Amino acid sequence: MSEYIRIKRGLDLKLIGEAAKSVVEMPISEIFAIKPADFTGLTPKLLVKEGDTVLAGTPLCYNKNSEAITFCSPVSGKVIEILRGEKRVILEIKIVADREIKYVKFQKSNPNQLGREKIIEQLLNSGVWPFIRQRPYGITANPTDIPKSIFISAFDSNPLAPDYNFIMNGKEIDFQTGLDALKKLTQGKIHLNIKADSSPASTFIQAQNVQINKISGPHPAGNIGTQIHHIDPINKGDIVWYINPQDVVIIGKLFNEGIFDATRTIALTGSQIENPKYFKTIVGSSIKNIIAECGLKKGENRIISGSVLSGSQIPADGYLGFYDSQITAIPEGNDFEFMGWLAPGFNKFSVSRTFFSWLTPNKEHLLTTNTHGEERPFVMTGQYEKVFPLDIYPVQLLKSILIEDIDMMEKLGIYEVVEEDFALCELVCTSKIKSQEIIHRGLEMIRKEFS
């Protein structure tokens, strides 16, 4: 039975630079990169070396802690560089792509006629498996586990987020095949969550083998963590899997066409982009030509793969993150502001009523990365609770992580959250506490303790 969930606590951050509803199909990028840092908990072991020729679907590395999980090339071409950091940690596996992609051929099949083990085997062999992640921890799902449910969020409530109703139109066949495959992986429900006050794409409305739930309210209504908490909460020992709608299509194409087609439509957004729009590209592609196509405004800018709230900073010639459907460009905030918060601030944004943005709630703002202050004592203010829609105590959870009290972390709900769930808390924090870093530290502590 479908559910209607109304999220009351949260914040819709309206920014300048929303992408226009037009898609540019980009030529294949010259260079692609797979970044192990995109995969939480991954200890990569290489299966290729510099100079090797690969096809789309050729394994590049596997997870040392779960050798069955491989990470494959999204394109065909030649491995030109394996970039390493401190202690020889692998940072990037770079590939010069062929002008025309050649694919490893996998068996075409109907998921409805296959058993669970056969489906998992195909997903693992093709490199598609890493698109499926799990809560707790936000890591790649373990194929030996059986999740109690699988979640798919059909909308993203982050600032300037891509519109999946626009992106997913016309992909009904592959999306349904992907759902049929996922249905074999759980004994519970597949929850497909749509935005209540929107016109969902026919791809979502016509979906079978799912429970369609409607969700309303401000960000983080579109976050998987918020949806799981209100529909099928995680207790200690529970496992829930989740996946992006576009990645369900990739799974569908694997079974329908027998190839690993990592095509993805992304939104190039932000106040520093001259003409924000959508682009059809491939996972791991260089963003250099994409940004050049729209134009980047002069000045010192920050390029983010993902949302401004929880994405990863990358250079202007960097690469699209494995799970990201958005590139955002905003101004760096390293300039000095005369008088700071003492100035009138008619055009400034504020969650409180310090400035006048509360008088124009629908106004789009031009925000920089300036934090307007340094870290201060972590005190109880009640700010977090106003934007945090989960029924846990956010400040107490953060403090239990700071003192490394694992028992208290468990009691306060560490299994229900990942970093992005605390992005708004970090935004509104008067004390300038880096909440997402603290949550990451706590999750790593718990995962290592019980692994």
C-alpha positions as CSV (number, residue, x, y, z in Angstrom):
1,M,0.0,0.0,0.0
2,S,1.4,3.4,-1.0
3,E,2.2,5.9,1.7
4,Y,2.0,9.7,1.8
5,I,4.8,11.3,3.8
6,R,4.9,15.0,4.7
7,I,8.2,16.4,5.8
8,K,7.8,19.5,8.0
9,R,11.3,20.2,9.1
10,G,13.9,21.2,6.5
11,L,15.0,24.0,4.3
12,D,14.7,24.7,0.5
13,L,17.8,26.7,-0.4
14,K,17.0,28.6,-3.6
15,L,20.0,29.5,-5.7
16,I,20.7,31.3,-9.0
17,G,21.7,29.0,-11.8
18,E,19.0,26.3,-12.4
19,A,19.6,24.3,-15.6
20,A,17.3,25.0,-18.6
21,K,15.2,22.0,-19.8
22,S,17.3,21.2,-22.8
23,V,19.8,18.4,-23.3
24,V,23.1,18.7,-25.2
25,E,24.5,15.3,-26.3
26,M,28.3,15.8,-25.8
27,P,30.9,14.0,-28.0
28,I,32.8,11.3,-26.1
29,S,35.2,12.9,-23.7
30,E,38.9,12.4,-24.5
31,I,39.8,11.2,-21.0
32,F,37.8,9.4,-18.3
33,A,38.7,8.6,-14.7
34,I,37.4,6.2,-12.1
35,K,38.1,7.5,-8.6
36,P,38.2,5.0,-5.8
37,A,37.5,7.8,-3.3
38,D,33.9,7.8,-4.7
39,F,33.3,4.4,-3.1
40,T,33.2,4.6,0.7
41,G,35.1,1.7,2.3
42,L,36.8,0.6,-0.9
43,T,40.4,-0.8,-0.7
44,P,41.1,-1.2,-4.4
45,K,43.4,-3.9,-5.9
46,L,44.3,-3.2,-9.5
47,L,43.5,-5.5,-12.4
48,V,45.1,-3.3,-15.1
49,K,48.3,-1.5,-15.6
50,E,49.3,1.6,-17.6
51,G,49.2,0.9,-21.3
52,D,46.5,-1.8,-21.1
53,T,43.7,-1.7,-23.6
54,V,40.2,-2.0,-22.2
55,L,36.5,-2.2,-23.3
56,A,33.5,-0.7,-21.7
57,G,32.9,-3.4,-19.0
58,T,36.5,-4.5,-18.5
59,P,37.3,-4.8,-14.8
60,L,39.8,-2.1,-13.6
61,C,40.1,-3.1,-10.0
62,Y,38.2,-5.0,-7.3
63,N,37.5,-4.5,-3.6
64,K,40.1,-6.2,-1.4
65,N,37.5,-6.7,1.3
66,S,35.0,-8.2,-1.1
67,E,36.8,-9.7,-4.1
68,A,33.6,-10.4,-6.0
69,I,32.8,-6.7,-6.4
70,T,34.7,-5.3,-9.5
71,F,34.8,-1.7,-10.8
72,C,34.8,-1.6,-14.6
73,S,35.7,0.8,-17.3
74,P,32.8,3.0,-18.5
75,V,34.4,3.3,-22.0
76,S,36.8,1.5,-24.3
77,G,40.3,2.8,-24.8
78,K,43.8,2.7,-23.2
79,V,44.8,3.1,-19.5
80,I,47.2,6.1,-19.6
81,E,47.8,6.8,-16.0
82,I,47.2,5.4,-12.5
83,L,47.5,8.4,-10.3
84,R,48.6,7.7,-6.7
85,G,48.7,9.8,-3.6
86,E,50.4,9.5,-0.2
87,K,51.3,5.9,0.8
88,R,50.6,4.9,-2.9
89,V,46.9,5.3,-2.4
90,I,45.1,5.0,-5.8
91,L,43.4,8.3,-6.6
92,E,42.4,8.0,-10.2
93,I,42.5,5.4,-13.0
94,K,42.6,7.4,-16.2
95,I,41.6,6.1,-19.6
96,V,42.0,7.7,-23.1
97,A,38.7,6.8,-24.7
98,D,38.1,5.5,-28.3
99,R,36.0,7.7,-30.5
100,E,33.5,4.9,-30.8
101,I,32.9,2.8,-27.7
102,K,33.4,-0.9,-27.9
103,Y,31.7,-3.1,-25.3
104,V,32.3,-6.4,-23.5
105,K,29.4,-8.5,-24.5
106,F,27.3,-10.0,-21.7
107,Q,24.4,-12.3,-22.0
108,K,21.0,-10.8,-22.8
109,S,18.3,-12.2,-20.5
110,N,14.9,-11.6,-18.9
111,P,15.4,-11.0,-15.2
112,N,11.9,-12.5,-14.6
113,Q,13.2,-15.8,-15.8
114,L,16.4,-15.8,-13.7
115,G,17.1,-16.6,-10.1
116,R,18.6,-14.3,-7.6
117,E,22.1,-15.8,-7.9
118,K,22.2,-15.5,-11.7
119,I,21.2,-11.9,-11.5
120,I,23.8,-11.1,-8.9
121,E,26.4,-12.9,-11.0
122,Q,25.6,-10.8,-14.0
123,L,25.6,-7.5,-12.0
124,L,29.0,-8.4,-10.5
125,N,30.7,-9.5,-13.7
126,S,29.6,-6.4,-15.6
127,G,30.7,-3.8,-13.0
128,V,27.1,-2.6,-12.6
129,W,26.9,-3.9,-9.0
130,P,28.6,-0.8,-7.4
131,F,25.6,1.3,-8.3
132,I,23.7,-0.4,-5.6
133,R,24.5,1.0,-2.1
134,Q,23.4,0.2,1.4
135,R,22.4,1.8,4.6
136,P,23.9,1.7,7.2
137,Y,27.2,3.3,6.2
138,G,26.4,4.4,2.6
139,I,28.8,1.8,1.1
140,T,28.6,-0.5,-1.8
141,A,26.1,-3.2,-1.0
142,N,27.3,-6.7,0.0
143,P,26.0,-9.2,-2.5
144,T,25.8,-11.9,0.2
145,D,23.3,-9.9,2.2
146,I,19.5,-9.9,1.7
147,P,18.1,-6.4,2.3
148,K,14.8,-5.9,4.0
149,S,13.8,-3.4,1.2
150,I,15.2,-1.3,-1.7
151,F,14.7,2.4,-2.1
152,I,14.7,4.6,-5.2
153,S,14.2,8.3,-4.9
154,A,12.6,9.6,-8.0
155,F,13.4,13.3,-7.1
156,D,16.3,15.2,-5.7
157,S,15.5,18.1,-3.4
158,N,19.0,19.5,-3.2
159,P,19.6,23.1,-4.4
160,L,19.6,23.3,-8.3
161,A,19.2,19.5,-8.4
162,P,18.5,17.8,-11.7
163,D,14.8,17.1,-12.5
164,Y,14.4,13.3,-12.8
165,N,10.9,13.7,-14.3
166,F,12.6,15.5,-17.2
167,I,15.6,13.2,-17.4
168,M,13.8,9.9,-17.2
169,N,11.1,10.5,-19.9
170,G,11.2,7.8,-22.6
171,K,13.2,5.3,-20.5
172,E,10.3,3.1,-19.4
173,I,11.5,-0.2,-20.9
174,D,15.0,-0.2,-19.5
175,F,13.8,1.2,-16.2
176,Q,11.2,-1.6,-15.8
177,T,13.8,-4.3,-16.7
178,G,16.1,-2.8,-14.0
179,L,13.2,-2.9,-11.5
180,D,12.5,-6.6,-12.4
181,A,16.1,-7.5,-11.7
182,L,16.2,-5.6,-8.4
183,K,12.9,-7.2,-7.3
184,K,14.7,-10.6,-7.2
185,L,17.3,-9.2,-4.8
186,T,15.0,-8.6,-1.8
187,Q,12.2,-10.4,-0.1
188,G,10.7,-7.0,0.9
189,K,9.4,-4.1,-1.1
190,I,11.0,-1.8,-3.7
191,H,10.0,1.7,-2.6
192,L,9.8,4.2,-5.5
193,N,9.4,7.6,-4.0
194,I,8.0,10.5,-6.0
195,K,7.5,14.2,-5.2
196,A,3.9,14.7,-4.2
197,D,3.4,18.2,-5.8
198,S,4.9,17.4,-9.2
199,S,3.9,15.7,-12.4
200,P,5.9,12.5,-12.3
201,A,7.3,11.0,-15.5
202,S,5.4,8.2,-17.1
203,T,8.5,6.1,-16.4
204,F,7.7,6.3,-12.7
205,I,3.9,6.2,-12.9
206,Q,3.9,3.1,-15.0
207,A,6.5,1.2,-13.0
208,Q,5.5,-2.3,-11.9
209,N,6.8,-4.4,-8.9
210,V,7.2,-1.3,-6.8
211,Q,5.4,0.5,-4.1
212,I,5.0,4.2,-5.2
213,N,5.1,6.6,-2.2
214,K,4.4,10.3,-2.4
215,I,6.6,12.7,-0.4
216,S,6.1,16.4,0.2
217,G,8.0,19.0,2.1
218,P,11.3,20.9,2.0
219,H,14.8,19.5,1.5
220,P,15.9,16.9,2.6
221,A,12.7,15.3,1.5
222,G,14.5,13.8,-1.5
223,N,17.3,12.3,0.5
224,I,17.3,8.5,0.8
225,G,18.0,8.7,4.5
226,T,14.9,10.8,5.2
227,Q,12.7,8.5,3.1
228,I,14.0,5.3,4.8
229,H,13.5,6.8,8.2
230,H,9.8,7.6,7.6
231,I,8.9,4.5,5.6
232,D,11.1,1.6,6.7
233,P,13.4,2.7,9.5
234,I,16.8,1.0,10.1
235,N,17.5,-0.7,13.4
236,K,20.7,-2.3,14.5
237,G,21.3,-5.4,12.2
238,D,18.9,-4.1,9.4
239,I,20.1,-3.6,5.9
240,V,18.4,-1.4,3.2
241,W,19.7,-1.0,-0.3
242,Y,19.2,2.1,-2.5
243,I,20.0,3.1,-6.1
244,N,19.6,6.2,-8.3
245,P,16.9,6.1,-11.0
246,Q,19.4,6.6,-13.8
247,D,21.4,3.6,-12.5
248,V,18.3,1.4,-12.6
249,V,18.3,2.2,-16.4
250,I,21.9,1.0,-16.6
251,I,20.9,-2.3,-15.0
252,G,18.0,-2.6,-17.4
253,K,20.3,-2.0,-20.4
254,L,22.6,-4.7,-19.2
255,F,19.9,-7.3,-19.3
256,N,18.2,-5.9,-22.5
257,E,21.3,-5.2,-24.6
258,G,24.0,-7.2,-22.9
259,I,26.3,-4.2,-22.4
260,F,27.6,-1.9,-19.6
261,D,26.2,1.4,-20.9
262,A,27.2,4.0,-18.3
263,T,25.4,6.9,-20.1
264,R,24.1,9.5,-17.7
265,T,22.3,12.9,-18.1
266,I,23.7,15.5,-15.8
267,A,22.7,19.1,-14.9
268,L,25.4,21.8,-15.1
269,T,24.2,24.4,-12.7
270,G,25.2,27.4,-10.5
271,S,25.5,31.1,-10.6
272,Q,28.9,31.0,-12.2
273,I,27.7,29.1,-15.3
274,E,26.7,31.4,-18.2
275,N,24.0,29.1,-19.7
276,P,23.1,26.2,-17.3
277,K,21.6,23.2,-19.1
278,Y,21.6,19.4,-19.2
279,F,24.2,17.2,-20.8
280,K,24.2,13.6,-21.9
281,T,27.6,12.2,-21.0
282,I,29.1,9.1,-19.4
283,V,30.1,8.3,-15.9
284,G,33.7,9.4,-15.1
285,S,33.9,11.8,-18.1
286,S,36.1,15.0,-18.0
287,I,34.0,18.1,-17.3
288,K,36.3,20.4,-19.1
289,N,34.4,20.4,-22.4
290,I,31.0,20.4,-20.7
291,I,31.9,23.6,-18.8
292,A,33.4,25.2,-22.0
293,E,30.1,24.5,-23.8
294,C,28.1,26.6,-21.3
295,G,30.8,29.1,-20.3
296,L,32.3,29.8,-16.9
297,K,32.1,33.3,-15.5
298,K,35.4,35.1,-14.6
299,G,36.7,35.1,-11.1
300,E,37.8,32.5,-8.6
301,N,35.2,29.7,-8.7
302,R,34.5,26.5,-6.9
303,I,33.5,23.5,-9.1
304,I,31.6,20.8,-7.3
305,S,30.7,17.3,-8.5
306,G,27.3,16.9,-6.9
307,S,25.2,19.3,-4.8
308,V,26.6,22.5,-3.1
309,L,25.6,21.0,0.2
310,S,27.4,17.6,0.1
311,G,29.2,17.3,-3.2
312,S,33.0,17.0,-3.8
313,Q,35.2,19.9,-4.9
314,I,37.0,19.1,-8.2
315,P,39.2,21.2,-10.6
316,A,37.7,22.7,-13.7
317,D,39.4,19.9,-15.7
318,G,38.3,17.2,-13.2
319,Y,36.0,14.3,-13.6
320,L,32.3,13.5,-12.9
321,G,31.8,11.5,-9.8
322,F,30.6,7.9,-10.1
323,Y,27.2,8.6,-8.4
324,D,26.8,12.3,-9.4
325,S,24.1,13.7,-11.7
326,Q,25.0,17.4,-11.2
327,I,28.0,19.7,-11.6
328,T,27.7,23.0,-9.7
329,A,29.8,26.2,-10.0
330,I,29.7,29.0,-7.4
331,P,32.0,31.8,-6.4
332,E,34.8,31.2,-3.9
333,G,34.1,33.2,-0.7
334,N,37.6,34.1,0.2
335,D,37.1,37.9,0.0
336,F,37.0,40.1,3.0
337,E,33.6,41.5,3.8
338,F,33.6,44.9,5.4
339,M,31.6,45.1,8.7
340,G,30.5,41.5,8.2
341,W,27.1,40.8,9.8
342,L,26.9,44.4,11.1
343,A,26.1,45.6,7.6
344,P,22.4,45.9,6.6
345,G,22.5,42.9,4.3
346,F,19.4,43.5,2.2
347,N,20.6,40.9,-0.4
348,K,22.0,38.4,2.0
349,F,20.5,35.0,2.9
350,S,19.9,34.0,6.4
351,V,18.0,31.1,8.0
352,S,17.3,33.3,11.0
353,R,15.9,36.8,10.8
354,T,19.3,38.4,11.1
355,F,18.9,39.8,7.5
356,F,15.8,40.3,5.4
357,S,15.7,37.1,3.2
358,W,12.7,35.8,5.2
359,L,10.6,38.5,3.6
360,T,11.2,37.1,0.1
361,P,11.1,33.3,0.6
362,N,11.0,32.5,-3.2
363,K,13.9,34.8,-4.1
364,E,16.9,33.1,-5.7
365,H,20.2,33.9,-4.0
366,L,23.8,34.2,-5.2
367,L,25.8,32.5,-2.4
368,T,29.6,31.9,-2.1
369,T,31.6,29.4,-0.1
370,N,32.3,32.0,2.6
371,T,31.4,30.6,6.1
372,H,31.3,34.1,7.7
373,G,33.3,33.0,10.7
374,E,35.5,30.3,12.2
375,E,34.7,27.3,14.3
376,R,33.4,28.2,17.7
377,P,32.4,26.3,20.9
378,F,29.7,23.7,20.1
379,V,26.7,24.8,22.1
380,M,23.0,23.9,22.1
381,T,21.1,26.4,20.0
382,G,18.1,24.4,18.6
383,Q,19.2,25.3,15.0
384,Y,19.8,21.7,13.9
385,E,16.4,20.5,15.0
386,K,14.6,23.1,12.8
387,V,16.1,21.6,9.6
388,F,16.6,18.0,10.6
389,P,13.5,15.8,9.9
390,L,14.7,12.6,11.5
391,D,13.5,11.7,15.0
392,I,16.9,11.5,16.5
393,Y,19.0,14.1,18.5
394,P,21.6,15.5,16.0
395,V,23.7,17.5,18.4
396,Q,23.9,14.6,20.9
397,L,24.8,12.2,18.1
398,L,27.7,14.4,16.9
399,K,29.0,14.8,20.5
400,S,28.9,11.1,21.1
401,I,31.1,10.7,18.0
402,L,33.5,13.3,19.2
403,I,34.1,11.4,22.5
404,E,34.1,8.1,20.5
405,D,31.3,6.5,22.6
406,I,30.2,3.7,20.3
407,D,27.3,2.5,22.6
408,M,25.9,6.0,22.7
409,M,26.3,6.5,19.0
410,E,24.2,3.3,18.4
411,K,21.5,4.5,20.8
412,L,21.3,7.9,19.1
413,G,20.8,6.5,15.6
414,I,24.2,6.4,13.8
415,Y,22.9,3.6,11.6
416,E,20.2,5.8,10.1
417,V,22.4,8.6,8.8
418,V,25.3,9.3,6.4
419,E,27.1,12.6,5.7
420,E,24.5,14.2,3.4
421,D,21.8,13.9,6.1
422,F,23.7,16.5,8.2
423,A,24.4,18.9,5.3
424,L,21.7,21.3,6.3
425,C,22.8,21.2,10.0
426,E,26.3,22.2,8.8
427,L,24.8,25.1,6.7
428,V,22.8,26.6,9.5
429,C,25.3,26.0,12.3
430,T,26.3,29.2,14.2
431,S,29.3,27.3,15.6
432,K,30.6,26.5,12.1
433,I,30.9,22.8,13.1
434,K,31.8,20.5,10.2
435,S,29.0,18.1,10.9
436,Q,29.5,16.0,7.8
437,E,33.1,15.3,8.6
438,I,32.2,14.2,12.1
439,I,29.4,11.8,10.8
440,H,31.9,10.3,8.4
441,R,34.4,9.7,11.2
442,G,31.7,8.1,13.3
443,L,30.5,5.8,10.5
444,E,34.1,4.7,9.8
445,M,34.6,4.0,13.5
446,I,31.5,1.9,13.7
447,R,32.2,0.0,10.4
448,K,35.8,-0.9,11.5
449,E,34.6,-1.9,14.9
450,F,32.2,-4.4,13.6
451,S,33.8,-5.5,10.4
